[in-house]
Amino acid sequence: MRLGARILKTGVAIVLALFIAELLKLPTTVFAGIAAIFAIQPSIYRSYLRIVEQIQGNIIGAIIAVTFVLIFGHQLIIIGLAAVVIILLMNKLGLEKSISMALVMMIAIMEIRGDEFLSFALLRFFTIVVGVLSAFLVNLLFMPPKYETKLFQSIHESQDEIIRWTRLAGRQASDHIATKKSIKKIRDRLTEIDQTYLFFKEERSYFKKITRAKTRKLVIYRQMIATSRSSYEMLKKLHQYENELINLPEHFRIMVQERLDILLTFHEQLHLKFVGKLKAENLESNLENYIQRHEVMEIFAKEISVTKEIEDFSTYHLLHILSAILNYEEQLEHLDKLITYIQKHHESEVSKEIQEDIY
């Protein structure tokens, strides 16, 4: 079990909400704590959106609760009817995420009895707003999320695992069941990476220079993810057609293995290039050696034609593997061009935290 930042933030937000509510001497401070729980979000931008939605939901819940109490009274069936109306109205307005908070507001107000109903209702509303705002302050000031570092770290770690298993699969040295389990884990991690990329994309910058730099980073990270996905698909093909690879003529297996080694090494070097850890002279010589995609495919095609005349083997599954390798190489070339262009025309925009923490 891991103690994440969001768990800590939730605890801090509850404490802060209860503390402020007690400091202001608001009645029933527990509602401030409940509101803080609902308002905590994984990013500052989403927290801001949630505040807007929560306040809108609270206003709707409060208005309907007060209206129903003044017209119909405090009967239990009236509370249920008010809940139905709130849910229908919130769905109609596109505020589905704030339904729970609106219902909490409604119950908090409708259970108040006495002559000072309206003043107590207003205090309950203010108490819940205090909880929502406390959660936003915690999200903004306490352990603000660093999604860029997390994004690159996740991409880098996932790619390392893909490369490790691809090298084994290319040599038919991996255990079938272990590879299958790892492929499932990698798939889940790639899904998490997509979510982290979305969080990073949602983060707002307030200066044009920073916004432009971030836009360039988003382009590169998106291509990094696309390249990792293509390598993941290639690993799946190598795993799926493991038996067919074993039955291929030996010189064909060696050709596939050598090409995989070149591409995987190039991918590792691209990550080093991105963070500025690889010397420029090494990049130039390596790139000259790697840009041979069309020639390699022609060699494979000729070898298939010659080998079929000598030996009886099926090329159907081999073409699936070669297609995945070709797509992976195209993605690598595109990623290399993006990194080269940005590093050539702009100063290094990779944070020191990424350079120090990852490598």
JOWO-V334985 format. One line per field, one symbol per residue. psi: psi as a letter, one per 40 degrees, with the letter a starting at -180 (. if undefined). A space follows every 50 residues. Layout:
psi: ???
//
This chain:
psi: hhgidddddddddddddddddddefiigedddddddddehieiddddddd dddddddddddddddddddddeaeidddddddddddddddddeffdeedd dddddddddeehiidfdddddddddddddddddddddddddhghhgdddd ddddddddddddddddddddefeihddddddddddddddddddddddddd ddhhiehdddddddddddddddddddddddddddddddddfdddddeiid ddddddddddddddddddddddddefehidddddddddddgfdddddddd ddddddddddihihedddddddddddddddddddddddddddddeiiheh iddddddd.
//
